[in-house]
Amino acid sequence: MTQQRYKALIAYDGTTFKGFQRQVGVPTIQGEIERVVSEIARMPVTITGSGRTDAGVHATGQVISFDLDWRHGQHDLQRAINANLPATIVICDVRQVSAEFHPRFDARRRTYEYSIYNAETRQPLYRLSSWYVRKPLDIEKMSEAARKLVGEHDFATFGQPPQGMNSVRHVYTAEWRRQNQFLVFRITANAFLYRMVRSIVGTLKAVGDGTWQPEQFVAALSGAERRFAGQTAPPHGLVLTAVEYDLDF
């Protein structure tokens, strides 16, 4: 048996899942994909992801890898997996890669987007993909504060390291844009702390509604202690949109 390593781009609606990482007795993204690929392979197959997303968080650009003895084409593999996955998960692309490829350790940048629906009246169709905030938000002040995130900082105020004690991360972009009644926050970094994006968004929302001033946000960032953060935004507004690599493995 000759196994090949495959890299796959996946998207999912995280609403009904307890996050990406496999857990016993509860539905997860990793668990569902492993179940399907293992059935196709007729043997246990382990999925490795570029990172973990929390319960309720979505993705359009998650990257995974797995080893498989597959005697047909890559497109046939994609079709076979998708035919057996639930409607909430899809394989967008799959290809053979080097056996050395690792979706997490080889990743150089990751991008998340968070959507706030800012309107007088809530919209039920958006309730699972955005945070509804009724009070008008000042996007200019939120943008002013967000720009201070760019660069290398200790982000301990906004999260905890998934492993170890190092909470220093490099943020390449952190910006807000308005799309009609949506305010969308886009942030790209080399890596993220646990719940870092949601904590940042919740604190920036306080800047937007006037509870905080931009200077307070900067002071909280500099304080590098979790107690200085504002509220944590709910998970359903968050989407992992891209994972970037130096090489096309």
C-alpha positions as CSV (number, residue, x, y, z in Angstrom):
1,M,0.0,0.0,0.0
2,T,1.4,3.4,-1.1
3,Q,-0.1,6.4,0.7
4,Q,0.0,9.9,-0.7
5,R,-0.4,13.1,1.3
6,Y,-3.3,15.3,0.3
7,K,-3.9,18.9,1.0
8,A,-7.5,20.1,1.0
9,L,-9.2,23.5,1.2
10,I,-12.4,23.2,3.2
11,A,-15.4,25.4,4.1
12,Y,-17.9,24.9,6.8
13,D,-20.9,26.3,8.7
14,G,-19.8,25.8,12.3
15,T,-23.2,26.5,13.9
16,T,-24.0,22.9,14.9
17,F,-20.4,21.8,15.6
18,K,-18.4,22.0,18.8
19,G,-15.4,23.4,17.0
20,F,-12.9,22.0,14.6
21,Q,-11.0,19.6,16.9
22,R,-12.1,16.1,17.3
23,Q,-13.9,15.4,20.6
24,V,-15.5,12.3,22.0
25,G,-19.3,12.1,21.8
26,V,-19.9,15.5,20.1
27,P,-20.0,16.6,16.5
28,T,-16.8,18.4,15.2
29,I,-15.5,19.3,11.8
30,Q,-12.4,17.1,12.1
31,G,-14.5,14.2,13.4
32,E,-16.9,14.4,10.4
33,I,-14.2,14.6,7.8
34,E,-12.2,11.7,9.4
35,R,-15.4,9.6,9.5
36,V,-16.0,10.1,5.8
37,V,-12.4,9.7,4.6
38,S,-12.0,6.6,6.8
39,E,-15.1,5.1,5.2
40,I,-13.7,5.7,1.7
41,A,-10.3,4.3,2.7
42,R,-11.8,1.4,4.6
43,M,-9.3,2.1,7.4
44,P,-8.7,4.8,10.0
45,V,-7.5,8.1,8.6
46,T,-6.4,11.1,10.7
47,I,-7.0,14.7,9.6
48,T,-4.5,17.4,10.5
49,G,-5.8,21.1,10.4
50,S,-4.0,24.4,10.0
51,G,-5.6,25.4,13.3
52,R,-8.6,25.0,15.6
53,T,-11.8,27.0,15.4
54,D,-14.1,27.3,18.3
55,A,-17.7,26.1,18.5
56,G,-19.9,28.1,16.3
57,V,-17.1,29.6,14.2
58,H,-17.2,29.2,10.4
59,A,-14.6,28.9,7.7
60,T,-14.2,29.4,4.0
61,G,-10.4,28.9,3.9
62,Q,-9.5,26.2,6.4
63,V,-6.7,23.9,5.2
64,I,-6.3,20.2,6.2
65,S,-4.1,17.3,5.2
66,F,-4.3,13.6,5.3
67,D,-2.5,10.5,4.0
68,L,-4.5,8.1,1.8
69,D,-4.0,5.3,-0.7
70,W,-6.2,6.5,-3.5
71,R,-6.0,5.0,-6.9
72,H,-8.2,7.5,-8.8
73,G,-7.9,11.2,-9.6
74,Q,-7.9,14.1,-7.2
75,H,-11.3,15.3,-8.6
76,D,-12.8,11.9,-8.0
77,L,-11.5,12.0,-4.4
78,Q,-13.1,15.4,-3.9
79,R,-16.4,14.2,-5.3
80,A,-16.4,11.1,-3.2
81,I,-15.7,13.0,0.1
82,N,-18.3,15.7,-0.6
83,A,-20.9,13.1,-1.5
84,N,-20.7,11.8,2.0
85,L,-20.2,14.9,4.1
86,P,-23.1,16.8,5.7
87,A,-24.4,19.8,3.8
88,T,-22.6,22.1,6.4
89,I,-19.0,21.0,5.3
90,V,-17.5,20.9,1.8
91,I,-14.1,20.2,0.2
92,C,-13.4,23.1,-2.1
93,D,-10.2,21.7,-3.5
94,V,-7.9,18.7,-3.0
95,R,-4.5,17.9,-4.4
96,Q,-1.5,15.7,-3.8
97,V,1.4,17.4,-1.9
98,S,4.8,16.6,-0.5
99,A,4.9,14.1,2.4
100,E,6.6,16.8,4.4
101,F,3.7,19.3,4.1
102,H,2.1,20.2,7.5
103,P,-0.9,22.6,7.3
104,R,-0.2,24.1,10.7
105,F,3.6,24.3,10.9
106,D,4.1,25.4,7.3
107,A,1.4,28.2,7.5
108,R,2.8,31.7,7.3
109,R,-0.3,33.9,7.6
110,R,-3.9,33.4,8.6
111,T,-6.8,35.7,8.0
112,Y,-10.1,36.0,9.8
113,E,-13.1,38.2,9.2
114,Y,-15.7,39.2,11.7
115,S,-19.1,40.6,10.7
116,I,-21.3,42.9,12.8
117,Y,-24.8,43.6,11.6
118,N,-25.3,47.2,12.8
119,A,-28.9,48.3,12.3
120,E,-32.0,49.6,14.1
121,T,-33.8,46.3,13.5
122,R,-32.3,42.8,13.6
123,Q,-32.4,40.6,10.6
124,P,-33.2,36.9,11.3
125,L,-31.4,35.7,8.1
126,Y,-28.1,37.0,9.4
127,R,-28.4,35.7,13.0
128,L,-26.1,32.7,12.5
129,S,-23.3,34.6,10.6
130,S,-23.1,38.0,12.3
131,W,-23.3,39.7,15.6
132,Y,-26.3,42.0,15.8
133,V,-25.5,45.3,17.5
134,R,-28.4,47.9,17.5
135,K,-26.5,50.9,18.9
136,P,-24.8,52.8,16.0
137,L,-21.0,52.2,15.9
138,D,-18.4,54.7,14.9
139,I,-16.3,52.9,12.3
140,E,-13.7,55.7,12.2
141,K,-12.9,55.4,15.9
142,M,-12.9,51.6,15.6
143,S,-10.5,51.8,12.6
144,E,-8.2,54.2,14.5
145,A,-7.9,51.8,17.4
146,A,-7.5,48.8,15.1
147,R,-4.5,50.3,13.3
148,K,-2.6,50.1,16.6
149,L,-2.7,46.3,16.4
150,V,-0.5,46.2,13.4
151,G,3.1,45.0,14.1
152,E,4.6,42.7,16.6
153,H,3.0,42.9,20.1
154,D,2.3,40.9,23.2
155,F,-1.4,40.1,22.7
156,A,-1.9,38.6,26.2
157,T,-4.8,41.1,26.8
158,F,-6.8,39.4,24.1
159,G,-6.2,35.7,24.5
160,Q,-4.1,32.8,25.7
161,P,-1.5,30.7,23.7
162,P,-2.8,27.4,22.5
163,Q,0.5,25.9,23.7
164,G,3.3,27.2,25.8
165,M,3.5,30.8,27.3
166,N,4.4,32.9,24.3
167,S,1.7,35.4,23.5
168,V,3.6,37.6,21.1
169,R,2.2,37.6,17.6
170,H,2.8,39.7,14.4
171,V,-0.3,41.3,12.9
172,Y,0.0,42.4,9.3
173,T,-3.4,44.0,8.7
174,A,-6.3,45.0,11.0
175,E,-9.0,47.0,9.3
176,W,-12.7,47.7,9.3
177,R,-14.9,48.2,6.2
178,R,-18.6,49.0,5.8
179,Q,-20.8,46.9,3.6
180,N,-24.2,48.5,3.8
181,Q,-25.4,47.7,7.3
182,F,-22.5,45.4,8.0
183,L,-19.2,46.3,9.7
184,V,-16.6,43.8,8.7
185,F,-13.3,43.4,10.6
186,R,-10.4,41.8,8.7
187,I,-7.2,40.7,10.5
188,T,-4.2,38.9,9.2
189,A,-1.4,37.6,11.4
190,N,1.3,34.9,11.6
191,A,-0.7,33.1,14.2
192,F,-3.5,33.8,16.8
193,L,-4.1,33.3,20.5
194,Y,-7.1,31.4,21.7
195,R,-10.2,33.6,21.2
196,M,-7.9,36.5,20.2
197,V,-10.0,37.8,17.3
198,R,-13.3,37.6,19.2
199,S,-11.8,39.4,22.2
200,I,-10.3,42.2,19.9
201,V,-13.7,42.6,18.1
202,G,-15.6,42.8,21.4
203,T,-13.2,45.4,22.7
204,L,-13.3,47.4,19.5
205,K,-17.1,47.4,19.6
206,A,-16.8,49.2,22.9
207,V,-14.8,51.8,21.1
208,G,-17.4,52.1,18.4
209,D,-20.3,52.6,20.8
210,G,-18.5,55.2,22.9
211,T,-18.0,53.1,26.0
212,W,-14.2,53.2,25.3
213,Q,-11.9,55.8,23.7
214,P,-9.2,54.6,21.2
215,E,-6.6,55.6,23.8
216,Q,-8.1,53.1,26.3
217,F,-7.9,50.4,23.7
218,V,-4.2,51.1,23.2
219,A,-3.6,51.1,26.9
220,A,-5.4,47.7,27.2
221,L,-3.2,46.3,24.5
222,S,0.0,47.6,26.2
223,G,-1.2,46.2,29.5
224,A,-0.8,42.6,28.2
225,E,-3.1,41.1,30.8
226,R,-6.4,39.4,30.1
227,R,-8.3,41.4,32.6
228,F,-7.8,44.6,30.6
229,A,-9.9,43.3,27.6
230,G,-13.5,44.2,27.0
231,Q,-16.2,41.6,26.2
232,T,-15.6,38.7,23.9
233,A,-17.7,38.8,20.8
234,P,-19.9,35.8,20.1
235,P,-18.5,33.1,17.8
236,H,-21.1,33.1,15.0
237,G,-19.7,36.3,13.4
238,L,-16.3,34.9,12.9
239,V,-14.9,33.2,9.7
240,L,-11.5,31.8,9.0
241,T,-11.1,33.0,5.4
242,A,-7.5,32.2,4.4
243,V,-4.3,30.3,5.4
244,E,-1.2,31.3,3.4
245,Y,2.0,29.3,2.7
246,D,5.3,30.3,1.2
247,L,5.3,27.4,-1.2
248,D,2.6,25.7,-3.2
249,F,3.1,22.3,-1.8
